[in-house]
Amino acid sequence: MRTVSKVKRKQSAQDRIFDFFNIAFLTVFALMCIYPFYYIFINSISSNLLVQRGRIVFLPQQIHFGNYLDVFQMPGLSRAVLVSVARTVVGTIISLLSSMVLGYAMSRQELWHRKFWYRFLVVTMYFSAGLIPGYLNINRLGLMNTFWVYVLPSLVGPYNMILVKTYVESIPPSLEESAFMDGAGYLKRLIYIIVPLSKPILATLAVFGAVGHWNSYMDTVLYTSGTKLQTLQSILYQYLNSSRMLADMIKNGGDLSAAGMMAQTNIQSARHTITMVTIIPILLVYPFFQRYFTKGIMIGAVKG
């Protein structure tokens, strides 16, 4: 404690000025990042008429939660939430398992033709078959209108595999050698040594996978029909698209009636509410993984 206090006393005026401007800059930058979320939130709970007029900038006015009640009363929303949660949880877990196993295998020098398989997987990051061949492939595999169409196509992620491989290679080999001397095979070493030491990179991949699955909606549009497998993002997108069409009709038709103005007002507030509904789950989950996120992604970025 004495050493720290001495260092603080020796701080020059230039250092104090630098610290002041550095803290001020970072504070302003943080507020700039937070403000868009705050702006959307206060507009979703404020008076719809004031939102339509652009009066809500810093503080909410005439607070109400009717917009959220209207969104939650949409038909099929509860089932869509269950589908989105299921695909996010199942897809993230399966993707983590496959990435961990594949990344660990690629980190083993004794793997048969390791360089060939590694390059073969990396090439898929730069080339894809395209939309129509992908659709035909999904159809031939029998995944159309099934839950697994959300999970299996993203089972293997080359980028995730590279991050896991790089992280595993940073673990001291002596830990595995001691387990090998005790007769542990690859599977036991992976489960009892590699996985417990790989929490940072696994948390990082969990964030990537969860955000990707939660925000995805094009696979619902392309590979499913009906309402049983609709995700939250797809049903909210349809609602937002229909409200946008209604707004265009009112605008082009010159509807200045009370009903038209009310519809225009509700549409503007609905956009903010839908945005909040889609991002709140991610904002709630991210803090639990944040302490692992920076360490995991930085280790994966140092080596290639």
N, C-alpha and C positions, 0 to 999 in steps of 0.2 A: 504494500500500500504506500509506503514511503517513497519507493522508486517511482511509482506512477505519479504521485503528487509533485515530486521534483521535476519530472518531465513536463507536467502541465505549467509549472512556474517558469520554466525556461522557454516556453513557447513565445516566439517573436510576434511582433505586431502583424507582419506579413502573413504568418501562419493563421492568426486569428481572423484576419480579413478573408483569407482563402476559405477557412472553415465556414465562416458566415455565409459567403456567397455560394459555397458548395451545398450547404444545408438548404439555403433559400431556393437554389435551382432545383434540387431534388424534391423539395416540398411542392414547388409549383408544378413540376413534371408529374408527381404522384397525383396531385389534384386534377391535372388535365386528363390523366388516365381514368380517374374515378368519376369525374363529372358526367361523361356520357351515360354511365349506368344510373347515376343519381338522377339525371335529367329524365331518362325514360321512366324511372320509378315514380317520381313526383308527378309526371304527366299521366301516369296510369291510375293514380288515386285522387287526382284533382277534378274539379268540375269540367265536364266534357265541353261545355260551351266556352270556358276560358281557355282550354287546351286548343280548341279549334281556332280561336282568335290569336293564339301565340302569346298569351299573357303569363304562362307558367314558365319561369326561367330559373329561379333560385329556390323559391319556397312554394310548397303545395298550398292550394287554396280550395276551400270548400271540400275537405277530404271526404271521400266515400270509397267503398270497395265494390260498388255495383258492377264495374267492368269485369272484375275477377269472377263474380258470381255468374255473370252472363257467359263468360268463357267456359267456366266449369259445368255449365248446364248444356253445353253443346252435345248433341247426340253422338254416342260412340266414343266419347272422350275417355271415360274410365277404362274401357277395354284398350284403347290406344295407349294409355299410360302404362298399363300392365305389359303390353307388347314391347314398348320402348324400354321399360325397366328390365324385362326378361332378356331382350337381345343385348342390352348394354352389359348386364352381369355375365350372362353365358358367353357372349362373344369376347368380352375382355378376359375372362378366366381362360378360355380355350386358347386365345391368342397368346396369353402369357405363357401357358404351358408349352405350346409349340415353339415359341421364340426362345424359351429357356433351353429346351432340349436341343433345338437346332443350333443355337449359338454355342452351347457347350460342346456339341459334336464338332463344330467347325474350329473350335479352339484346340482340339486334340491333334497333335502333330502326326500321330500314328493312324489317323483316319485314312482309309483307302481312297486315293486320288482326291485328297482334301482340296487342293488348289482348283481342280476342275469343278468340283461341286460348288465351291465357294464362288467362283467366277460365274458359273451357270446361274446361281441365284441372284447375284448382283446384276447381271444383264437384264433381268426382268424388271429392275427399277427404271430402266430407260426405254424399254420397248413393251408395248401392249398390243393385243390383237385388235382392239377397237370395240366400239359399242355393239355393232351388229354381230360379229363373231362371238363376243362375250355373251350376248343374249342367246344365240343359238347353242352355245356350250352349256349355259344354265338350263336351257330347255331339254337338251339331250340327256343331261345328268338327272333329270326328273326333280329338279329343285324348284320349279315354278309353283307358286302358290303354296309354299311350305315355309315353316319357320326357319329352316336351316339355310334358306337362301340369304338370310341376314348374317349368318355366322361362318359358313364354310368358305365362301369366296375370299374372305379376309383372314383365313386361318394362318397363312404364312406371310409374314411381312419382312422382306429383305432388309429394310432399314432397321427394324427391331432386332433382327438377327445380328446385324453388324454391331449394334450397341451392346447386345449381350455378349457377343464374342469378344469385343474389346474390353468389356468390364471383367469378364472371366480371366482373360489373359493378364490383367493387372493384379489378380490374387496370387500371393506367393505360392509357388509350386510345392514348397516344403509341406504345406498343409495337406495336400493330396498325397504326397509321397508317404507321409506317416500313416495315413489311412490305407494306402496300398500295401504297406508293409504288414498291416494287421489283417490283410485279406479282403478289404472292401473293394467291390467292383465299381464299374462306372456309375451304375444306378445309385448305389449307396453313397458314393462320393458326391453325386449331384444333389441328392436329397438332404444329406446331413451336413455337408460342408459348403457346397457352392450356393445353394438356394438361400440358406440363412445369411451368408455374406453378401448376397446380391440384392438386398432389400432396396437400396437406392435406385438401381436401374429398373427393378421390377415396379417400383412405385411410379417411376417416370413413364414406363410403358403403359402402366395402368391408366394414367391420366390421358395419354395419347389415345389409347384404345377406347376408353369410356367417352371421351369427347367426340371421337369419330363416330361411334355407334349412336350416341344420343342425338347428334346433329344430322345424321344421314336421313335422307328422305327419297332420293332418286331411285334407290333400289326398290322401294315400295311402289313407286310409280311404274317402274319398268317390269318388275318380276311378280307382282301380286295384283289381284283383282278382287273386288268386293271390299267388305269392311272388317272381316275377321282378323286380318293381319296388318291393318293400317297402324302406323306408328304415330306417336304424338306430333312429330314434326310434319308428317304428311297431312294429317287432319287439320292442323293449325294453318298450314300453307294453303289448303283448300279454302278454309274460312277466310284467310287474309286475301286470297285471290278473288273470291266472290265479293268481299266487301270492296275491293278495289274496282271491280267491274261495276258495282252499284254506284260508287262514287263517280266513275266516268259517265255513267248513264245520267246521273243527276246533273253533272256539269255540262255535258253535251246537250242534254234536253232542256237546260235552262230552268230546272225545277226550283223555284224560289218559295215554294209553299212551306208551311211549318213542318210538315212531315219530311220534306226533302232536306231542309236545314237540319232537322234532328238526326236524320240518317247520316248526313255528312259529318255531323259532330261526333256521333257514336263511332263511325268508321275510323276517324283520326285517333280516338282514344283506344279503340280496339287494337290498333297496330302496336301501340306502346304496351298494352297489356299482354298481347301475345308474345312480344319480345321478352318481357320479364318472365313469363311462364316458362319459356324455353331455356333461359340462362340461369334461373335461380338454382336448379338442382346442381349444375356444375359449380356455381359459386359456393354452394354449401359443402360440396365434396372436396374441392381443391385444397382448402387449408389443411386437411388431414394428411395430404401427400406433399405439401409444399416443402417440408423440411428435408425430404429425400430428393426432391425434384432437381435442385441446383447441382447437388453432388453427382447424381446419376447422369445427367446430361453433359456435364463438364468432363467426366471421365470418358464418356463415349465419344467426346469430340477431340480429345487429345491424341488418341491413336487412331489408325485406320486399318 
